[in-house]
């Protein structure tokens, strides 16, 4: 089971709400701002993507052995006016993140 969250809801808050409602097993997906991806600039895309990934890793580490997964994605799908180069940069940043030291 996966729940997609909007960019206006912090990961820890979404996790807390799901846990309190008895859905602790659910994987979170999201919450990159679609407007940031569309409008850039490229540096902001990389910065926001990296920040969200660090936040997700920190949360997962704090949960310990009961760690649930996180899927990096947009809060609301991709806008039709998003430049392909911005989408490619987002994917490249997420993929490269796993190759670095991911200390939060």
HELIX and SHEET records of a PDB file:
HELIX    1   1 UNK A   11  UNK A   20  1                                  10    
HELIX    2   2 UNK A   34  UNK A   39  1                                   6    
HELIX    3   3 UNK A   42  UNK A   63  1                                  22    
HELIX    4   4 UNK A   64  UNK A   66  5                                   3    
HELIX    5   5 UNK A   84  UNK A   97  1                                  14    
SHEET    1   A 3 UNK A   2  UNK A   5  0                                        
SHEET    2   A 3 UNK A  27  UNK A  32  1                                        
SHEET    3   A 3 UNK A  70  UNK A  74  1                                        
END                                                                             
